[in-house]
Amino acid sequence: MAQKKNISFEEALEKLETAVEKLRSGECSLEESIKIYEDSVKYYELCDRILKDARQKIEIYRPQDGTTEEFHEH
């Protein structure tokens, strides 16, 4: 799984979906399943980091007064 850090969110998500399909098929050996799982954790962490970074960049526009404020989850 080379160059994980240089792939897009969509690519990482697609790799996660593919991994789930492979694991659900039941056709992988134990060793292969473990490797797929380990790679999937890395792709999940990448997706999570990308989403957190995007969340920090979101600003909410308030049309009533023409201002913006940072998005904060409550």
N, C-alpha and C positions, 0 to 999 in steps of 0.2 A: 504494500500500500504506500507507494512513494508519492511524495508531493501532496500530502493531505492538506497542508496549509494553503496551497495555491488553488484549491478547487472552490467552486461556488457553493452556496447553500443548497441550491437545487441539485447539484451533482452529488453532494454528500448525502442528501435526503434520498436520492435515487439509489445510491449504494446501500443505504440502510434498508430500503424496501426490497432490494434484490437479496440482501443477506437474510431477511426474514423469510422470503420465499424459499431460499435454499434450506434454511433450518427447518421450516415446516414440512418440506418435502420428505424428510426422513431418509434421504438418500446419501447423506454425508457420513463419513467415518467420524468417530469420536474426535480424533485429532483435527480433522478438517473443521468440524463443528466448533471446537475450541478456538481455532484460528479465526474463523468467521466471527465468532462472538467477540474476541479481542479487538478485531478490526472495527466491528460495529460500535463498540464502546468509544473508540477514538473518533469515529464519524459522528456519533451522538454528541460528544463533547465539542466537536467543531461546530456543529449546528447550533448547539446551546450558546456557545461563545458568540457566534455571528448574530444570533437573535438578541442577546444581551447588549452587544455593541450597537445594534440598530435601535433598540429601545432607548438607549441613552441619547441617541441623536434626534429622536422625535420631538418636535415642538408642536404645541397646540396653538392654533390661531384663534384668537377671540375677536370675531368680527364686530361685536358691539363697541369695542374701544380701539380696535386696530392693533392690539398688542399680541405678543406670543409669550408662552411660558413653556418650560420643560415638562415633558410627560413624566409623571410619577405613578407607579402602581400603588394602589392602596391596599 
